[in-house]
Amino acid sequence: MKNKYLIIIIVVLSIIAIISSPSKKTTYFNNDEKNNNVTIKDAETNEESTLDLEEYIIGVVAGEMPASFAEEALKAQAIAARSYALSKIKSSTKSYDLVTDVTNQVYLTISEMQEKWGSDFDYYYNRVAKAVKDTENLVMEYDGEVISAYYFAMSNGATEDVALVFGEDQAYLQSVDSSWDESVKNFAVTTTFSQEEFCTKLNIDCSNITINSIEYSPTNRVNKIVINNQEFKGTTFRSLLNLRSTDFTINISDTITITTKGYGHGVGMSQYGANAMAQNGSNYAEILHHYYKDIDIVEINV
């Protein structure tokens, strides 16, 4: 009887190990393509350069997530950045794969990291490099294809459906809870505009500012807003006024005050949410499986 129970335990543990371990899948790079390199265009100089994918991911994690974040959050960021990069590499029709700013992913060179971290460079660089090394070649797939792993800074308590922001239909980028973010410093921020500044940015008549209607998404973000009978998408309104998010409330008086919750487009992984999950004991796989639905974490062959 003891042997019977022992066999059952071994089988169960084996199944768990198979489920939780990344599996090798399609070879995404080969000698006839790009090897394991990525070509980036500098957003400021427009110069193009080619570098090793893992070296690039170090620069992205350094540029996109605070290096002080928990180790498992940094690992999750590395895998998300690698997945996003690979999806861009596979679909690129230009001489370069990615741009080095928020258009794609922020990338920092070593000298830029040194400027950012100063005397703490060695400490933070080693933290980032370790997170990248510990997740080397790992990406996320959905239905056998590497995913476009959007991520952002801080949610309003939930992430957003990708269709409402980017117009895409991706089953792995649906709204999920991210209530950890609500306790983050600067979760709610108020910005004040003069009436003239507000109207100029929106290109509307300023004689009588009137909010005609506001349409909200299920996560309380603004899908559409009509001001002075002029309709704006929530994402466009946010961009024109340089707001932190599309979860906002407006108060119109002698000045216009707008209070936002969260920071970023809201799709995919919340970086502050990932950090909170890591601090609460979640590992990188648990973080990624929470924010990206029904994905597999696999190892690419290079």
DOROMAR-145471 format. One line per field, with one value per residue (C-alpha): residue in three letters; x negated, y, z negated. Coordinates in nm, 4 decimals, decimal comma. Layout:
// residues N
code	[ala/...] .
c1	[X/...] .
c2	[Y/...] .
c3	[Z/...] .
***
This chain:
// residues 302
code	[met/lys/asn/lys/tyr/leu/ile/ile/ile/ile/val/val/leu/ser/ile/ile/ala/ile/ile/ser/ser/pro/ser/lys/lys/thr/thr/tyr/phe/asn/asn/asp/glu/lys/asn/asn/asn/val/thr/ile/lys/asp/ala/glu/thr/asn/glu/glu/ser/thr/leu/asp/leu/glu/glu/tyr/ile/ile/gly/val/val/ala/gly/glu/met/pro/ala/ser/phe/ala/glu/glu/ala/leu/lys/ala/gln/ala/ile/ala/ala/arg/ser/tyr/ala/leu/ser/lys/ile/lys/ser/ser/thr/lys/ser/tyr/asp/leu/val/thr/asp/val/thr/asn/gln/val/tyr/leu/thr/ile/ser/glu/met/gln/glu/lys/trp/gly/ser/asp/phe/asp/tyr/tyr/tyr/asn/arg/val/ala/lys/ala/val/lys/asp/thr/glu/asn/leu/val/met/glu/tyr/asp/gly/glu/val/ile/ser/ala/tyr/tyr/phe/ala/met/ser/asn/gly/ala/thr/glu/asp/val/ala/leu/val/phe/gly/glu/asp/gln/ala/tyr/leu/gln/ser/val/asp/ser/ser/trp/asp/glu/ser/val/lys/asn/phe/ala/val/thr/thr/thr/phe/ser/gln/glu/glu/phe/cys/thr/lys/leu/asn/ile/asp/cys/ser/asn/ile/thr/ile/asn/ser/ile/glu/tyr/ser/pro/thr/asn/arg/val/asn/lys/ile/val/ile/asn/asn/gln/glu/phe/lys/gly/thr/thr/phe/arg/ser/leu/leu/asn/leu/arg/ser/thr/asp/phe/thr/ile/asn/ile/ser/asp/thr/ile/thr/ile/thr/thr/lys/gly/tyr/gly/his/gly/val/gly/met/ser/gln/tyr/gly/ala/asn/ala/met/ala/gln/asn/gly/ser/asn/tyr/ala/glu/ile/leu/his/his/tyr/tyr/lys/asp/ile/asp/ile/val/glu/ile/asn/val] .
c1	[0,0000/-0,2845/-0,4466/-0,1145/-0,0900/-0,4565/-0,3952/-0,0940/-0,2956/-0,5792/-0,3354/-0,1672/-0,5003/-0,6118/-0,2988/-0,3501/-0,7115/-0,6063/-0,3364/-0,5547/-0,8719/-0,9158/-0,9281/-1,1368/-0,9340/-0,9912/-1,3333/-1,2751/-1,6270/-1,8550/-2,1619/-1,9514/-1,7662/-1,9033/-2,0709/-1,9730/-2,0218/-1,7908/-1,8265/-1,7156/-1,6694/-1,7743/-1,4706/-1,6836/-1,9492/-1,7631/-2,0828/-2,0410/-2,2494/-2,2412/-2,3044/-2,2518/-1,8918/-1,9827/-2,2012/-1,9048/-1,6718/-1,9072/-1,8811/-1,5023/-1,4510/-1,6821/-1,4780/-1,1280/-1,1177/-1,2722/-1,5804/-1,4878/-1,1786/-1,1609/-1,3673/-1,0674/-0,9095/-1,2321/-1,2261/-0,8649/-0,9610/-1,2515/-1,0246/-0,7584/-1,0200/-1,1744/-0,8340/-0,7385/-1,0733/-1,0471/-0,6952/-0,8284/-1,1275/-0,9029/-0,6687/-0,9269/-0,9261/-1,1783/-1,5553/-1,5142/-1,2990/-1,2290/-1,2610/-1,4351/-1,1581/-0,8003/-0,6929/-0,8135/-1,0304/-1,2620/-1,6208/-1,9174/-2,2806/-2,5445/-2,6401/-2,2747/-2,2419/-2,5533/-2,4026/-2,0705/-2,2089/-2,5311/-2,7287/-2,4702/-2,5360/-2,7089/-2,4383/-2,1438/-2,3090/-2,3858/-2,0233/-1,8884/-2,1469/-2,0765/-1,7014/-1,7684/-2,0205/-1,7906/-1,5158/-1,7440/-1,5577/-1,2196/-0,9182/-0,5402/-0,3310/0,0407/0,1703/-0,1846/-0,2737/-0,4909/-0,2697/-0,2786/-0,3351/-0,2103/-0,2867/-0,2543/-0,3360/-0,0292/0,3371/0,6471/0,7190/0,7707/0,6067/0,7908/0,9145/0,6712/0,9578/1,0607/0,7111/0,5318/0,8257/0,6798/0,8570/0,6206/0,7610/0,4516/0,4892/0,8180/0,9008/0,7825/0,7744/0,4743/0,5988/0,2456/0,1858/0,4398/0,1985/-0,0926/-0,2146/-0,0858/0,1961/0,4219/0,2737/0,4440/0,3369/0,4583/0,4995/0,5965/0,9048/0,6955/0,4388/0,7125/0,8969/0,5786/0,4637/0,8042/0,8570/1,2060/1,3968/1,3339/1,6352/1,8388/1,6681/1,9328/1,8952/2,1803/2,1241/1,8701/1,8678/1,6810/1,5338/1,6167/1,2947/1,4023/1,1681/1,2986/1,3740/1,5226/1,5792/1,7771/1,6797/1,8468/2,0081/1,6672/1,5997/1,2628/1,1524/1,0327/0,6859/0,6726/0,7908/0,5225/0,2542/0,3556/0,3480/0,0546/0,2576/0,1277/0,4225/0,7732/0,9334/1,0020/1,2545/1,2864/1,3879/1,4510/1,4416/1,2043/0,9481/0,9843/0,8659/0,8321/0,7637/0,6289/0,5903/0,3056/0,0384/0,0175/0,2386/0,3604/0,3072/0,1160/-0,1096/-0,1016/-0,4612/-0,3679/-0,1181/-0,3902/-0,6174/-0,3450/-0,2764/-0,6483/-0,6691/-0,3738/-0,5586/-0,4566/-0,7234/-0,7653/-0,5539/-0,2634/-0,2868/-0,2848/-0,0037/0,2046/0,1647/0,1545/0,4369/0,3774/0,0197/-0,2675/-0,6166/-0,8559/-1,2251/-1,3265/-1,5980/-1,8860] .
c2	[0,0000/0,2421/0,1679/0,2403/0,5834/0,6507/0,5791/0,8116/1,0933/1,0489/1,0600/1,3762/1,5501/1,4540/1,6054/1,9280/1,9475/1,9042/2,1705/2,4307/2,3805/2,5763/2,3489/2,3960/2,4914/2,6421/2,7650/3,1372/3,2274/3,0446/3,1191/3,2064/3,4791/3,7056/3,4533/3,5769/3,9438/4,2440/4,5622/4,8781/5,2384/5,5112/5,7329/6,0482/5,9992/5,7570/5,5534/5,1762/4,9166/4,5422/4,3706/4,0405/3,9837/3,9195/4,2314/4,4245/4,2818/4,4019/4,7533/4,7301/4,6058/4,8849/5,1404/5,0100/4,8931/5,0353/4,8226/4,8313/4,6172/4,2624/3,9985/3,7991/4,1165/4,1900/3,8351/3,8757/4,2043/4,0362/3,7664/4,0198/4,2413/3,9430/3,8249/4,1702/4,2065/3,8682/3,9385/4,2591/4,0830/3,8231/4,0843/4,3499/4,4639/4,7447/4,7558/4,7660/4,5687/4,8111/5,1768/5,2629/5,4711/5,4212/5,3756/5,0181/4,9601/5,2023/5,0811/5,2170/5,1822/5,1123/5,4808/5,5785/5,3263/5,4739/5,8214/5,6977/5,4989/5,6888/5,5326/5,2528/5,1375/4,8099/4,7095/4,7817/4,6549/4,3227/4,2913/4,3507/4,1326/3,8461/3,8641/3,8487/3,5652/3,3635/3,3809/3,3516/3,2566/3,2322/3,3843/3,3629/3,1908/3,1701/2,8996/2,8268/3,1866/3,4278/3,7004/4,0765/4,1237/4,4731/4,6105/4,9422/5,1109/5,1100/5,0147/5,1797/4,8558/4,6412/4,5997/4,6867/4,4782/4,5317/4,5843/4,9037/5,0546/4,9198/4,7784/4,4290/4,1041/3,9023/3,6425/3,6648/4,0428/4,0657/4,2664/4,1134/4,2332/4,4388/4,5884/4,5887/4,9109/5,1069/5,1328/5,2634/5,6180/5,8590/5,6191/5,9256/6,2457/6,5787/6,8046/7,1621/7,3454/7,7002/7,7240/7,8639/7,5831/7,3170/7,4500/7,4999/7,1431/7,0072/7,2638/7,3530/7,6765/7,8205/8,0494/7,7869/7,4599/7,1901/6,8155/6,6700/6,3016/6,0465/5,6759/5,4438/5,0970/4,8216/4,9141/5,2779/5,4106/5,6677/5,5210/5,8389/6,1919/6,4658/6,8253/7,1207/6,8646/6,7391/6,3693/6,2357/5,8785/5,8384/5,7440/6,0511/6,2797/6,1373/6,1909/6,5487/6,6510/6,4243/6,2565/5,9617/5,7354/5,7248/5,6752/6,0404/6,2816/6,6458/6,9514/7,2695/7,6109/7,9025/7,6315/7,2692/7,0061/6,6456/6,3623/6,0375/5,6939/5,4663/5,5315/5,3948/5,2421/4,9656/4,6638/4,3537/4,3441/4,6185/4,6660/4,7925/4,5097/4,2617/4,4065/4,3773/4,0160/3,9391/4,1021/3,8850/3,5682/3,5100/3,3937/3,5229/3,2442/3,3159/3,6871/3,6294/3,3739/3,6254/3,9150/3,7184/3,4660/3,1036/3,1598/2,9096/3,0046/2,8333/2,8343/2,9453/2,7548/2,9774] .
c3	[0,0000/-0,0853/0,2527/0,4250/0,2620/0,3412/0,7110/0,7154/0,5554/0,8071/1,0999/0,9680/0,9124/1,2617/1,4126/1,2176/1,3325/1,6976/1,6719/1,4988/1,7040/2,0295/2,3338/2,6465/2,9504/3,2932/3,3916/3,4375/3,5452/3,7867/3,9934/4,2988/4,1120/3,8372/3,6088/3,2617/3,3426/3,3451/3,5495/3,3718/3,4869/3,2465/3,1927/3,1651/3,4329/3,6654/3,6797/3,7064/3,5253/3,4809/3,1498/2,9745/2,8637/2,4982/2,4871/2,6257/2,3591/2,0840/2,2263/2,2484/1,8930/1,7749/1,9675/1,9045/1,5402/1,2225/1,1520/0,7824/0,8478/0,7107/0,8891/1,0145/1,1558/1,3457/1,4839/1,5945/1,7632/1,9423/2,0862/2,1856/2,3545/2,5344/2,6535/2,7782/2,9564/3,1223/3,2461/3,4020/3,5546/3,7165/3,8650/3,9600/4,3229/4,2717/4,2435/3,8638/3,6213/3,3364/3,2397/2,9111/2,7494/2,6294/2,9909/2,9337/2,6255/2,4485/2,4853/2,2883/2,3857/2,1215/2,1103/2,0646/1,7809/1,6182/1,6430/1,5030/1,2089/1,1342/0,8501/0,8240/1,1813/1,0920/0,8454/1,0733/1,3905/1,2235/1,1016/1,4510/1,6242/1,3820/1,4491/1,8225/1,7873/1,5594/1,8258/2,1279/2,4491/2,2725/2,4487/2,4274/2,6921/2,7540/2,9864/3,0992/3,1894/2,9941/2,8483/2,8784/2,5060/2,4330/2,0875/1,9064/1,5766/1,3504/1,3889/1,2464/1,0589/1,3692/1,7083/2,0293/2,3211/2,6098/2,8559/2,6767/2,6963/3,0037/3,1977/3,2004/3,1145/2,8976/2,6592/2,4369/2,3841/2,1975/1,8855/1,5558/1,1959/1,0884/0,7637/0,6208/0,8136/0,6119/0,3181/0,5273/0,4660/0,7324/0,8247/0,8619/1,0047/1,0747/1,3614/1,4032/1,7352/1,8104/2,0306/2,3152/2,2878/2,2708/2,5764/2,7776/2,7191/2,8217/3,0986/2,9750/2,9270/2,5820/2,5397/2,3544/2,2620/2,2290/2,1791/2,3835/2,3037/2,1832/2,2735/2,0356/2,0785/1,8258/1,6405/1,6020/1,8684/2,1138/2,4566/2,6013/2,4792/2,6549/2,5721/2,7439/2,9759/3,0870/3,0274/2,9104/2,8521/2,4952/2,6186/2,8449/2,5637/2,3363/2,6003/2,6819/2,3145/2,2217/1,9463/1,7475/1,8385/1,9869/1,6448/1,5710/1,4260/1,5348/1,3395/1,5389/1,3693/1,4209/1,4825/1,5934/1,3480/1,4609/1,2170/1,3608/1,2062/1,3096/1,5691/1,9217/2,1899/1,9592/2,1876/2,0814/1,7768/1,5160/1,4068/1,0606/1,0321/1,1293/0,8623/0,5982/0,6989/0,6731/0,3303/0,2251/0,3280/0,6915/0,9354/1,2899/1,4405/1,2060/1,2854/1,6613/1,6495/1,4559/1,6974/2,0254/2,0455/2,1526/2,2704/2,2664/2,1547/2,3955/2,4753/2,8236/3,0045/3,1150] .
***
